Amino acid sequence: FAARAHTIRMIFEEIASNALYHAYGYKKFERVELRDDQVVEVWFGKDSKRLGFSVLDQSGKLTKEIVLKKILRAMSQDGILDTDGRGLFLTRSFSDRFIINIKPQERTEIIVLNNFDSNEDVNKPLYINELS
């Protein structure tokens, strides 16, 4: 379980930092002090089989095209050394369920669900829901 906990922590840190830095335009390693209108909400829960968390920002800047472009580039020869988009790729790779809900210009929510039993053979879908 310790290795699985490390993976879940890495995924959470990637998603949370994306919500802070990319959603509100902060630069890497820049000190972040969110204004009152820059909200990041974190929710989590678990049951006997899985752990889940949600990170929501109030920017709505992410799009399904950006998500797919970054994940596909990270999988290609050209993107193998890129750091941009690596968080989405890693989250996609290590999550049992990866759900992205986007209301453009209003909010982005990323939900990650992981089973406690990492040996369980599961379909690992990527869901991107973008409201128009």
C-alpha positions in Angstrom: 0.0 0.0 0.0 2.9 2.4 0.6 3.8 2.5 -3.1 0.2 3.1 -4.0 0.0 6.0 -1.4 3.1 7.6 -2.9 1.5 7.4 -6.4 -1.8 9.0 -5.1 0.2 11.8 -3.4 2.1 12.5 -6.7 -1.2 12.6 -8.6 -2.7 15.0 -6.0 0.3 17.3 -6.1 0.2 17.4 -9.9 -3.5 18.2 -10.1 -3.4 20.7 -7.2 -0.4 22.6 -8.6 -2.1 22.7 -12.0 -5.1 24.3 -10.4 -3.0 26.9 -8.7 -0.5 27.7 -11.4 -2.1 27.1 -14.8 -5.7 28.1 -13.9 -4.6 31.5 -12.5 -1.6 32.3 -14.6 1.2 32.0 -12.0 4.7 31.0 -13.1 6.5 27.9 -11.9 8.2 28.5 -8.5 6.5 31.9 -8.2 5.0 32.5 -4.8 1.2 32.0 -5.0 -1.1 34.2 -3.0 -4.6 33.6 -4.3 -6.9 36.6 -4.5 -10.5 36.3 -3.1 -11.8 35.5 -6.6 -9.2 32.8 -7.2 -10.7 29.8 -5.5 -9.3 26.2 -5.4 -11.4 23.7 -3.7 -10.2 20.2 -2.6 -12.6 17.4 -1.7 -11.8 13.8 -0.9 -13.4 10.6 0.3 -13.0 6.8 0.5 -14.9 3.7 0.9 -13.7 0.1 1.5 -12.5 -0.3 -2.1 -11.2 3.1 -3.3 -10.0 6.6 -2.6 -11.0 9.6 -4.5 -10.4 13.3 -4.6 -11.5 16.3 -6.5 -9.7 19.6 -7.2 -11.8 22.4 -8.6 -10.7 25.9 -9.8 -12.9 28.8 -10.8 -11.1 29.7 -14.0 -12.5 27.2 -16.6 -9.4 27.7 -18.8 -8.8 24.1 -19.5 -10.3 22.5 -22.6 -10.6 19.0 -23.8 -8.3 19.9 -26.8 -5.6 21.0 -24.3 -6.0 17.8 -22.3 -5.8 15.5 -25.3 -2.9 17.5 -26.9 -0.8 17.4 -23.7 -1.4 13.7 -23.1 -0.7 12.7 -26.7 2.4 14.8 -26.8 3.8 13.3 -23.6 3.4 9.9 -25.1 5.3 10.8 -28.3 9.0 10.9 -29.1 8.8 14.7 -29.4 7.4 15.2 -26.0 9.4 12.7 -24.0 11.5 15.4 -22.3 8.7 18.0 -22.0 7.7 19.0 -18.5 4.6 20.9 -19.7 1.7 18.4 -19.7 3.5 15.8 -17.7 1.1 16.1 -14.8 -1.9 15.3 -16.9 0.0 12.4 -18.5 1.0 11.0 -15.2 -2.4 11.4 -13.7 -3.9 9.6 -16.7 -1.4 6.8 -16.4 -1.7 6.2 -12.6 -5.4 6.8 -12.0 -8.0 4.1 -12.2 -10.6 6.7 -13.1 -9.7 10.2 -14.4 -12.6 12.6 -14.8 -12.4 16.2 -16.1 -15.5 18.4 -15.9 -15.2 21.8 -17.6 -17.5 24.7 -17.7 -15.6 27.1 -20.0 -14.6 30.4 -18.4 -16.3 29.3 -15.1 -14.7 26.3 -13.5 -12.6 23.1 -14.0 -13.0 20.1 -11.8 -10.6 17.1 -11.9 -11.7 13.9 -10.1 -9.4 11.0 -9.6 -10.5 7.6 -8.2 -8.0 4.9 -7.3 -8.6 1.4 -6.1 -6.8 0.3 -2.9 -6.0 -3.1 -4.6 -3.6 -2.1 -7.3 -3.6 -5.6 -8.7 -7.3 -5.4 -9.6 -7.7 -5.5 -13.4 -9.8 -2.5 -14.3 -10.6 -0.5 -17.4 -9.0 2.9 -16.8 -11.2 5.4 -18.7 -10.6 9.0 -19.2 -13.8 11.1 -19.1 -13.8 14.7 -20.3 -17.1 16.5 -19.9 -17.1 20.0 -21.4 -20.3 22.0 -21.2 -21.0 24.3 -24.0 
